[in-house]
Amino acid sequence: MKIEKVEAIPFAIPYRKPLRFASGEVHVADHVLVRVHTDDGVVGVAEAPPRPYTYGETQESIIAVVDKLFAPQLVDLTLLERETAHARMERTVGNPAAKAAVDMAIWDALGRTLGVSVSALLGGFTDRMRVSHMVGFAPDAEMVAEAERVRDTHGIRVFKVKVGRRPVELDVGACRALRAALGPDVELYVDGNRGWTPSEAARALRAMADLDLTLSEELCPADDVLGRRWLTAQTTVPTVADESATTPGQVTRELLDGAATAISIKTARTGFSTSQRILHQCEGLGVEVVMGNQIDGQVGTACTVAFGAAHRHSARRAGELSNFLDMSDDLLTEPLEIAGGELTVRPGPGIGIEIDPDKLARYRQDR
C-alpha cells in the first residue's frame, strides 16, 4: 500500500459552448488528471480543474507543483498516512486544486486496495444526490430554453443562476423569466461570483424578493468585509460563502463575521480530507452546506457525488453536479448519467470510475 509514483497528466476537452460567470469564462476544459500509483499495482485517479481567475492556478502550475514538490514528498508513504501526506503538501502555500486532486487520488487508491467504495469509507449515508444545473449570461429566451431542456431531459428541478456580470436589471429580468417559465415548484438560487457591490446586491435581492430564491452565493468580493456583513443582515435569503471560504479558518471567519450563513464545499479545491473537516465544522455550528462545482469534468463530478452522498448534512441539498453536460467529451469508459434529477454514486471500489486509455491518449497535452 505504499505510494510509488504520483503523476500529473494535462488534458484538454472543448466545451460545447463557453461557460460564463462574473469572474471569467471557460472555452476548454484544460484540466489535469492526477494518478497515484502504489507498489502493488493499484492506481488511484482524480481531476484538478485550474481556475487562474479564482485561485491563481493554471494547468502548468498544477503539473509543476505535483511533479516537483508533492510527488517527491509523498513517495514511500502508505495510503493510510493521509494526515502525513496532507501535512507535507501544506508546507506549500496555495495550490488548492493540485492538493485536492492528490488527496482524492490517494483516497481512490485506498478504496480500490480495500475493495470498498470511497463514499462508503467517508460515511455511506446514501447512494445518490439531487442535481442542480447552472444557467446564466445569455438572453432570457436562451436561458429559459436551456433550463426547460435540462428539466425535461434529465428531470432536474433546481437551477443556479449566474449573475453579477451584467447590469442588475438584466440579471433580475433573467431570474423573473426563469421563474415565470418554470413555475413555483422549481428551486432557483443566484451566484454572483463576487461581481456586485454590496449595494447592487442588496438592490437585486430586494427586486427579486417575490421570486422565492433559496440561496444567494458570493455576490460581493471577499475583501468587502463590512459590505458583506451589511448585505447579509439586509436579507432573509441564506448567504453562501464560496471562494471566500476555502479553508476551515476562512469558514470560521466568514461565519463569525456575519458575512455568510451557509458554506459551499467543493471537493475540487479541498479534496475529501479537508472537505470533511469543513463539513463537520459546519454541522457542529448548525450551518447549511451546498456541494459546489468548479466546472468539473466527469472525474471530478464522480468525486463530488461520492463525498456529498456519503454524509447526511451534505446530501440534504441538490449538488452542483451537471456542468460536465456542457463538455464535448470526457475521459470515462462509462459516462455519468443524470436521471430523474439525480446522480448516483458509482458502484465498485474507490470512486468507481475507470479512465478510457484511448480518450486519454486523444486529449492529453504532453505528447
N, C-alpha and C positions, 0 to 999 in steps of 0.2 A: 504493500500500500504506500510505498514511498514515491514522491514526485520525482520523475526522471527528467522531464522536459516540459517547458511552457513555451508555446509558440503563438504568435500573433500574425494572422493572415488577412491582408486587406482585400476587400471585395467591393464591387460597385454594381448596383442594380438600379436602373432608371425607375422613377415614379411615372404613373400614367398621366398625372397632372401635377403641377407644382403644389406643394403644401405650404400655405402661407399663414403666418401668425405675426403678432406685433413686433417680435424681436428678430424676425428674419424669415427666410423661405428656403425650401429644400427642393431640388430637382432630381437629385440622385441619392440613393442610399449608399453613401461611401462609408461603410461600416468596417468593423474588424472582427473576424472570428477568432476567438481565443480557445486554444486547446491545451488541456493539461494531461500529460502522459504519465502513467505510473510504471513502475518497474515490472509489474505483472501483466502489462499489455492493455490496461484499461485506458480509455481516452474520454475525458470529460470536456464538454463544449459549452460555450456561452457567447454572447454577442455584445460588442461595445459600439454604440452609436455616438460618434463625436458631435458635439454641439458647440462650435467655437464661439458663437454669439451669446452663449449662456454660461458655459463652464470653461471656455478657453482651450478646449481640447480639439485637436484635429486628428484625422486618420494617421498622419505621420507621427504626431506626438504620442499617440496611444501605442503604436508599434515600437517606438523608441523606448518608452518607459518600461514596457513589458519586457522587451528584449534585453535592454542594457541594465535595468535596475531590479525589476521584480523577479525575473526568471533566475538570475544567479543567487538571489536571497532565499528562494523557495525550494530549489532542488535539494533533495535528500530529506525534506520534511515529510512526515506521513500525512495522509489525508485527514487524520484525526487532530492534527496540530493546527487547526484553523485559527485559533487565537494567536498563535505564534506567527502564522502567515499574515494575519491582519496587522499585528504589531510591526512586523518588518516592512510591510507596504506603507504603513502610516508614517514611517520615517521620511517619506517623500511627501511634500505638501501638494495638495490639489489632486488632479488626475482622477476624478471620481469614477468616470465611466470605465477607465482601464482597471482600477481596483475592483470595481463591481464585477466586471466580466471574469477576472481571475478568481474571485471569491465564488461566483456561481459555478464556474467550471470545476472547481475543487469539490463543491457540493455534488455536482453531477457525477463526477468520478467516484465519489464515496457511495452514492446511491447505486451506481452500476456495480461497484465492487460487492456491495452487500445484497444486491438483488432486490432493492427496495426503492420505491419512488421518493424523490426529494420532497414532494408535497406531503407524503406520509411522515417522513423524517421531521419535517418542520412542524407538523401539528395534525394533519389529516382530517380537518373539520368537515369538508365537503369535497366533491369532485368536480364542481363547476362554479362559474360566476356569470351573473348578468353582464351584458356588454353595453358600454356607452360608445357612441360614434361622434367624431369631431366634424363639424361643418363651419364654414366661415369665409369671409373676404371674397365674396362673389355676389353678383346681382341676386336680389331676393328670389327671383324665379328659379335660378340655378340651385340655390341652397335648398329651397323647398323641394325641388325635383330630386336632388340627391338624398335628402332625408326620407322622402317617400319611397324611393327605390330601395334604400337600405332597410327601411321598415318592412316593406313588402317582400324583399328577397331573403333577409336574414332574421326577421322578427324583432329587430332592435327597436326599443321604445324609450331610450334615454339618449339625449343629444347634448353635446358640449359645443357651445357656440363661441368661436374665436372672435374677440372684439379688441378694440384699442389701437388699431392701425389706421382707422378712418375717422372722420368726424363722428361725434357721439350720435348725432341724429341718424346717420346711416346704419350704425350698429343697432340702435334701438328699433329702427324700422325693420331690420332683418329679423330680430327676435319676435317682433309683432307678427310678421309674415309667417314665421315658423309656427307660432302658437295658433294662429288662425287656421293654418292648413292642417296641422297635425292634431289639433283638438286638445281637450283638457287632460286626457289620460296619459299623454306623453310627458316625460320629465325633461325639462330644459334647465341648463345652467350655463354660466358665462365664464370665460377665461381671458383676461386681458394681457397676459404675458408682459406685465409691467408697462403697458402702453399709455395709460391715462394718468393725469394728475389726480390727486385726491378729490379736488372739486369737480373735475369732469366725471370721475367715477360716481360721486355722490349724485350728481345731476342725472346720470344714466340710470342708476338704480331707482331713483325717485320716479323717473319716466316709465320704468318697467315694473312698478310696484304691483300692477294688476295682472302680471304675466305668470305669477306663481313660480318664480325662479327658485331652485332648491339650493344653489351654491353660487358664490362669486369668487373666482380664483385669481389671485395675484394681479389685481387691477392696477396697482401702483408699484413703482420701483422700491426695492428693499431699503434703499437709503432714505426714503421719505419716512423717517421713523415717526415723527409726530403726526404727519399726514395720514399714515396708515392706521395709527391708533385712533385718530379722529374719525376716519372713514368707518372703521369697524363699529364705532359707537353710534354711528348715524343710522345703521340699517339692521333689520331683523334677518336678512339673508346671511346664512353662515359664510364666514370669510375663510377661504382656504389658502394657506401658505404653501407655495410650491418651490420655486427657485430660491426663495429666501430662507428655506428651512431644509437644508440638505444634510445636516449633521444633527446628532442629538442635542448638542449645545445650541445650535441655531433654533431648533424646535422649542427648547426651553425659553430662549429669548423672545421669540415671536409670541408664544402663548402668554408669558408673564407680562410682556409689554402691552398686551391687549391688541396686538396688530393682527391676530388671527384667532379663529375659533375652531379650525379644523386643519388637518395636515394631509398633503398629497405625498404618498410614498411611491417612489419609482425604483424598482429593482435595478434598472439600468444605471443608476448612479449610486446606489447604496448596497447592491448585491443582496444576498439573503441574510448575511450576518448582521450588518448594520440596519437593514430594513426591519429585522426582528427586534432589535433594540428600540428603534423609533416606534414601532407598533406597540410594544409593551409599555413604553413611556406614555404614549397617547391613551392607551387603555386604562392605565393607572390614574391618569388625570381626568378621565371621563370625556376625552376629546375624540370626535369622529375622524376617520381616515378615509381617503379615496386612493385606490390603486391607479396611479397615473401612467402615462405613456411618454416615452422620449422619442417618438416616431420610430418605434422598434420594428424590426422585421419579425418573421415568424419565430425565429430562435428566441429573440427577446420576449416576444409575446407569450411563448410557452413558459418562459421563466416567470413572467408576471402572474399568469393564472395559476401556476403551481404554488407560488407564495400566497397570493390572495385567497385562494380556496382553502389553504391549509389552516387559516385562522378564522375564528368566529367574527372577530372585530373587523377584519378587512373584507370578509365575504358579504357583509350586510349591504353595501352599496354596489352599484354597477361599476365594473372596472373599465378603464380605457384600453380596450383590447382589440380594436378593429383597424388601426392605421395600416396594417400590412395589406389590407384590401386595396390600397392605392398603389402598391408596388406591382411592377410588370411581371415579376417572377420572385422566387425565393430559393433557399438552399435545401429545404427538407425533402426527404424521399416521399413523405406522406404529408401533404399540405394541411394546415389547420382549417377547420370548418366551423363557422358560426351558424347555429340553427336554433330557431325558437328564441332568439335573443340571448342565447347563452353560448359560452365556450367551455368545453370540458377539459379537465386535466388529462394529459396524455397518460394512458396506462403503460406499465412497464417500468423498469428500473431507471433511476436517475430522473432527469427531466422528461424522459420518454420520447425523445426525438432522435432521428438519425440524419446525418448530413449526406446529401446526394453527391458522390465524388465527381460526377460529370458536370453538375451545375457549379460546384465549387471551382473546378478547372476552367469553366467558361467565364466566370465572373471575377476570379481572383486577379489582383492587380500587380502581383510581384513576379510574374513570369511572362 
